[in-house]
């Protein structure tokens, strides 16, 4: 077996391993909104609106916030 072939096969195995680890991390991780929704009640979610607009400011755009 040639040296180049062994290097390419090793690189392929390493790339597949890294891609598999990244995919596993993406599938098994929970994002912050999911954790918040799982552990908080509806009342606490509705009574704590964000303090600032998360949209980027563009010309005449208005950030609409719901009030309860």
Secondary structure in CASP SS format (residue, H / E / C, confidence):
PFRMAT SS
TARGET T0000
AUTHOR 0000-0000-0000
METHOD secondary structure of the structure
MODEL  1
X C 1.00
X C 1.00
X H 1.00
X H 1.00
X H 1.00
X H 1.00
X H 1.00
X H 1.00
X H 1.00
X H 1.00
X H 1.00
X H 1.00
X H 1.00
X H 1.00
X H 1.00
X H 1.00
X H 1.00
X H 1.00
X H 1.00
X H 1.00
X H 1.00
X H 1.00
X H 1.00
X H 1.00
X H 1.00
X H 1.00
X H 1.00
X H 1.00
X C 1.00
X C 1.00
X C 1.00
X H 1.00
X H 1.00
X H 1.00
X H 1.00
X H 1.00
X H 1.00
X H 1.00
X H 1.00
X C 1.00
X C 1.00
X H 1.00
X H 1.00
X H 1.00
X H 1.00
X H 1.00
X H 1.00
X C 1.00
X C 1.00
X C 1.00
X C 1.00
X C 1.00
X C 1.00
X C 1.00
X C 1.00
X C 1.00
X C 1.00
X C 1.00
X C 1.00
X C 1.00
X C 1.00
X C 1.00
X C 1.00
X C 1.00
X C 1.00
X C 1.00
X C 1.00
X C 1.00
END
